[in-house]
Amino acid sequence: MSKERFVLQPSKEMRDGWVATDTENGIVLRFENHRFNDTVRCTPLLADGREPTAIELATAIRELADWLRESHYDKIF
């Protein structure tokens, strides 16, 4: 059984917020409902303890944001 690469869950800490996770790249985006561009915060959670390069981080964020736009447009805008 394969794990989903992208997961979206309601935030437990942020009222009216969301937590989007890229399980493959270990990136978490947190944002307020309908205010993605104004409120998004990124946390890299790499299991091996190393810091991602700027290119790795930018690519992972773009892929997760693209998935959010395609699959959950109603939550980001």
C-alpha positions as CSV (number, residue, x, y, z in Angstrom):
1,M,0.0,0.0,0.0
2,S,1.6,3.3,-1.1
3,K,1.4,6.5,0.9
4,E,-0.1,9.6,-0.7
5,R,2.6,12.1,-1.7
6,F,0.6,15.2,-0.8
7,V,-1.8,15.5,2.2
8,L,-4.0,18.4,3.2
9,Q,-5.4,18.6,6.7
10,P,-7.1,21.3,8.8
11,S,-4.6,23.0,11.1
12,K,-4.8,22.2,14.8
13,E,-3.0,25.4,15.8
14,M,-4.4,28.0,13.3
15,R,-8.1,28.9,13.3
16,D,-9.4,28.5,9.7
17,G,-6.0,27.3,8.6
18,W,-4.6,24.4,6.6
19,V,-1.5,22.2,6.7
20,A,-0.3,20.8,3.4
21,T,2.5,18.2,3.5
22,D,4.7,16.7,0.8
23,T,5.6,13.4,2.3
24,E,8.2,12.6,-0.4
25,N,10.2,15.8,0.1
26,G,9.4,16.5,3.7
27,I,8.0,19.9,3.2
28,V,5.0,21.4,5.2
29,L,3.1,24.5,4.1
30,R,0.8,26.2,6.6
31,F,-1.7,28.8,5.4
32,E,-5.0,30.5,6.3
33,N,-8.1,29.5,4.3
34,H,-8.5,31.6,1.1
35,R,-5.3,33.6,1.9
36,F,-2.5,31.3,0.7
37,N,-0.3,34.0,-0.9
38,D,-0.5,36.3,2.1
39,T,-0.1,33.8,4.9
40,V,1.9,30.7,3.6
41,R,4.7,29.5,5.8
42,C,7.1,26.7,4.9
43,T,8.8,24.2,7.2
44,P,11.3,21.7,5.7
45,L,11.2,18.4,7.6
46,L,14.0,16.4,6.1
47,A,14.4,13.1,7.9
48,D,18.1,12.8,7.2
49,G,18.7,16.1,9.1
50,R,20.4,17.9,6.3
51,E,19.3,21.3,5.1
52,P,17.8,21.4,1.6
53,T,19.5,23.4,-1.1
54,A,17.7,26.5,-2.3
55,I,16.8,24.7,-5.6
56,E,15.5,21.6,-3.7
57,L,13.4,23.7,-1.4
58,A,12.0,26.0,-4.2
59,T,11.1,22.9,-6.4
60,A,9.4,21.1,-3.5
61,I,7.4,24.2,-2.6
62,R,6.4,24.8,-6.2
63,E,5.2,21.2,-6.7
64,L,3.2,21.3,-3.5
65,A,1.7,24.7,-4.4
66,D,0.8,23.4,-7.9
67,W,-1.0,20.4,-6.3
68,L,-2.9,22.7,-4.0
69,R,-3.9,24.9,-6.9
70,E,-5.0,21.9,-9.0
71,S,-6.7,19.9,-6.3
72,H,-7.8,22.4,-3.6
73,Y,-8.2,25.8,-5.4
74,D,-11.3,26.6,-3.2
75,K,-9.0,26.6,-0.1
76,I,-6.1,28.7,-1.3
77,F,-8.0,31.5,-3.2
